Amino acid sequence: MRKNRLRELLREGRPTIGTRILSAWPGIVEVIGHTGAIDYVEFVGEYAPYDLYDLENLARATEIFGISSMLKVDQEPNCFLAQRALKSGIQNILFTDIRSVEDARECVRIVKPETPESKGINGCHAARCVGYGLESGSPEYVKAMDDVVIALMIEKKGAVENLEGVLSVEGIDMVQFGPCDYSLSVGVPGQRSHPRVREAELETIKTALRMRVRPRVELKPSVKKEDIQEYIDLGVRDFSLPMDVSILYHWLKENGERLGKMLSSLK
C-alpha cells in the first residue's frame, strides 16, 4: 500500500493544492505531475464519462509522480463508485449531494474498513490497490482505508441547515461549499454571488474551521489574487485549481479573441 500524500499533508497541518480534470486520459495527470506544484489530482467523475479501467490508469499515473488522487463521485450509486475507485488505487473520495447527518455518516461507512474499531462497510478484496490479493485484509490495507481523505460537498440547503451535525461526524476530513447547487436549493438558481449564497459559504468555512474540519475552496480561472487572499485571511489552507476544460476554454477565448482583433485589421 502506498503513502497518501494528501493525508500526510493534512496530518502535518500543511496547506494543500489540488486540481481537477474531466479528461480520463492519464497523460493529463502526467503533465500535471511534471509541474511539481500539485499535491493531488481530482478526477471529477460526476461530470465526465469513464470506465473502471480509466480509474486504474489514472491512479497509476499519479503513482509515477508521487502525488495523490481523488474521485468526485455521483450521488448514486456512491457506494459502488467510491469502493471501486479505492480498489483501483484512487486514494481519496469527494462525496456530493449531502443533505443530512445521516448522509455524512453513510459516506464514512462506505470508505472505512469493516473492523470493530472503524465500523465501516469496506471489506476485503483482491483488486489492484492490494496487489490483486497480496495485501488483502492486511493491517496495511486497514491503515490505507483509514487514511482515505473523506471530503463532502456542502451544497444543499439541508446540509447548511444541519452543518454542525454534519461536521461533527467522525471521519469527515474536508468540506467544500458548492454555490451552484446551493443557489438552486434555496430558490435563486444561477446566482452564485447572491447574499444568501455568499452568507452560506462563509458560514461553511468559519464553522468548519471552528470544528477542525478543513474547508477547501475551488478557484475559478478568472480569480484575482486579492480574492485568494481573502480566503487565506479567513483561515483557508486548501485550494483546488480550475478544471482542465475551464482552463482550456478561458485560455482559448482570451487568446483567440486577441488574435482575432489583430488579424481583423489586416487587408
C-alpha positions in Angstrom: 0.0 0.0 0.0 1.5 3.3 -1.0 1.5 6.5 1.0 -1.3 9.0 0.7 0.3 12.4 0.2 -2.9 14.3 0.8 -3.4 12.6 4.1 0.2 13.2 5.2 -0.2 16.9 4.4 -3.4 17.2 6.4 -1.9 15.2 9.3 1.0 17.7 9.4 -1.3 20.7 9.2 0.2 21.9 6.0 -1.6 23.7 3.1 -2.6 21.6 0.0 -3.1 22.4 -3.7 -5.2 20.2 -5.9 -6.5 20.5 -9.4 -9.5 18.9 -11.2 -9.8 17.1 -14.5 -12.6 15.8 -16.7 -10.3 14.1 -19.1 -9.7 10.4 -18.2 -6.6 10.4 -20.3 -3.7 9.6 -17.8 -1.4 11.7 -19.9 -3.1 14.8 -18.5 -2.2 13.5 -15.0 1.4 13.1 -16.1 1.5 16.7 -17.4 0.2 17.8 -14.0 2.8 15.7 -12.3 5.6 17.3 -14.3 4.8 20.7 -12.9 5.9 19.6 -9.4 3.4 22.1 -8.0 0.3 19.9 -7.3 -0.3 17.7 -4.3 -3.3 15.7 -5.7 -5.4 15.4 -8.8 -9.2 15.1 -8.5 -11.0 13.3 -11.3 -14.4 14.8 -11.5 -16.3 11.6 -12.3 -19.6 13.3 -11.5 -19.3 15.2 -14.8 -17.2 13.0 -17.1 -17.6 9.7 -18.9 -15.3 7.0 -17.8 -15.0 3.3 -17.1 -13.3 1.2 -14.4 -10.2 0.8 -16.5 -9.8 4.6 -16.5 -9.8 4.7 -12.7 -6.8 2.2 -12.6 -4.9 4.1 -15.3 -5.5 7.5 -13.6 -4.2 6.0 -10.3 -1.1 4.6 -12.0 -0.3 8.0 -13.4 -0.4 9.7 -10.0 1.9 7.0 -8.6 4.6 7.8 -11.2 4.9 11.3 -9.6 4.2 10.5 -6.0 1.1 12.7 -6.0 -2.3 11.7 -4.5 -5.6 11.1 -6.2 -9.3 11.8 -5.6 -12.5 10.9 -7.2 -15.6 13.1 -7.1 -18.5 10.6 -7.1 -22.1 10.9 -8.2 -25.0 10.9 -5.8 -25.9 7.4 -6.8 -24.5 4.8 -6.7 -21.9 6.4 -4.5 -21.1 3.2 -2.5 -20.2 1.3 -5.7 -18.3 4.1 -7.3 -16.3 5.0 -4.1 -15.3 1.5 -3.3 -14.4 0.6 -6.9 -12.2 3.8 -7.0 -10.4 2.8 -3.8 -9.9 -0.7 -5.1 -8.4 0.8 -8.3 -5.8 2.8 -6.3 -7.6 6.2 -6.1 -6.8 7.3 -2.6 -9.4 9.9 -1.6 -13.1 10.5 -2.2 -15.2 13.6 -2.5 -18.9 12.9 -1.9 -21.7 15.0 -3.4 -25.3 16.0 -2.6 -25.0 15.7 1.2 -28.3 16.8 2.9 -28.2 15.4 6.4 -26.1 14.0 9.2 -27.2 10.5 8.1 -25.8 11.1 4.6 -22.5 12.1 6.1 -22.3 9.1 8.3 -23.1 6.8 5.4 -20.2 8.3 3.4 -17.8 7.5 6.2 -19.1 3.9 6.5 -18.6 3.4 2.7 -15.0 4.2 3.0 -13.9 2.9 6.3 -12.8 -0.8 6.7 -15.2 -3.2 8.3 -13.3 -3.6 11.6 -14.7 -3.3 15.1 -12.7 0.0 15.5 -13.6 1.7 12.2 -17.1 0.4 11.9 -17.2 0.7 8.1 -18.6 -1.5 5.4 -15.5 -1.7 3.2 -14.3 -5.3 3.3 -11.6 -7.5 1.8 -11.0 -7.8 -1.9 -8.3 -8.8 -4.4 -8.2 -5.7 -6.6 -5.4 -3.5 -7.7 -4.7 -1.5 -4.6 -3.8 -4.6 -2.6 -1.6 -6.1 -5.3 -4.5 -8.2 -6.6 -4.7 -10.1 -3.2 -1.2 -9.9 -1.8 -2.2 -7.4 0.9 -5.9 -8.3 1.1 -7.3 -7.7 4.5 -3.9 -6.9 5.9 -3.1 -4.3 8.6 -1.6 -2.1 5.9 -4.9 -2.3 3.9 -6.8 -1.3 7.0 -4.5 1.7 7.6 -4.8 2.8 4.0 -8.6 2.8 4.1 -8.5 4.7 7.4 -6.1 7.2 5.8 -8.5 7.9 2.9 -9.4 11.6 3.0 -13.2 11.9 3.1 -14.4 15.2 1.7 -18.0 16.3 1.4 -19.7 18.9 -0.8 -21.8 21.3 1.3 -24.1 22.3 -1.5 -27.7 21.7 -0.4 -30.0 23.7 1.9 -30.3 20.7 4.2 -26.5 20.4 4.6 -26.2 24.1 5.6 -29.1 23.8 8.0 -27.5 20.8 9.6 -24.0 22.0 9.2 -22.7 21.5 12.8 -24.2 18.0 12.9 -22.7 17.1 9.5 -19.2 18.4 10.5 -19.4 16.6 13.9 -19.5 13.2 12.1 -16.2 11.4 13.0 -14.2 10.7 9.9 -15.0 13.8 7.9 -11.8 15.5 6.9 -12.6 18.2 4.4 -15.6 20.1 3.1 -16.2 22.3 0.1 -19.1 24.7 -0.4 -20.9 24.4 -3.7 -22.6 27.7 -4.7 -24.3 26.5 -7.8 -26.2 23.7 -6.2 -26.9 25.7 -3.1 -28.4 28.6 -5.2 -30.8 26.0 -6.7 -31.8 24.6 -3.4 -32.7 28.0 -1.9 -34.6 29.3 -4.9 -32.0 31.7 -6.5 -30.8 29.5 -9.4 -27.5 30.6 -11.0 -27.0 33.5 -8.6 -23.7 32.3 -7.1 -22.9 35.8 -5.7 -26.4 36.2 -4.1 -26.1 37.4 -0.5 -27.8 34.2 0.8 -25.3 32.1 -1.1 -22.3 34.1 0.0 -23.5 34.0 3.6 -23.8 30.2 3.5 -20.3 29.9 2.0 -18.8 32.0 4.8 -20.8 30.1 7.4 -19.5 26.8 6.0 -15.9 27.9 6.1 -16.0 29.5 9.5 -17.9 26.6 11.1 -15.6 24.0 9.5 -12.5 25.8 10.9 -14.1 26.1 14.3 -14.8 22.4 14.3 -11.4 21.4 13.0 -12.5 20.2 9.5 -10.5 21.5 6.6 -12.5 23.8 4.2 -11.4 23.6 0.6 -12.0 26.4 -2.0 -12.3 25.8 -5.7 -10.7 28.6 -7.7 -12.1 29.9 -11.0 -9.8 30.7 -14.0 -10.6 34.4 -13.6 -9.9 34.5 -9.8 -7.9 37.5 -8.6 -5.0 37.4 -6.2 -7.0 39.5 -3.7 -9.9 37.0 -3.8 -7.5 34.2 -2.8 -6.0 36.4 -0.1 -9.5 36.9 1.3 -9.9 33.2 1.8 -6.4 32.8 3.2 -7.2 35.6 5.7 -10.3 33.6 6.8 -8.1 30.6 7.6 -8.4 28.5 4.4 -5.4 26.5 3.6 -6.7 24.1 1.0 -7.3 25.2 -2.6 -8.2 23.4 -5.8 -7.2 25.0 -9.2 -9.7 25.1 -12.0 -10.8 22.1 -14.2 -8.9 21.3 -17.3 -11.9 22.2 -19.5 -12.3 25.6 -17.8 -8.6 26.4 -18.2 -8.7 25.5 -21.9 -11.9 27.4 -22.6 -10.8 30.6 -20.9 -7.3 30.5 -22.5 -8.7 29.9 -26.0 -11.3 32.5 -25.7 -9.0 35.2 -24.4 -6.1 34.5 -26.8 -8.4 33.7 -29.7 -10.2 37.0 -29.4 -6.9 38.9 -29.0 -5.5 37.2 -32.1 -8.8 37.8 -34.0 -8.6 41.6 -33.3 -5.0 41.7 -34.5 -6.0 39.9 -37.7 -9.1 41.9 -38.3 -7.0 45.0 -39.1 -5.2 43.2 -41.9 -6.4 43.7 -45.5 
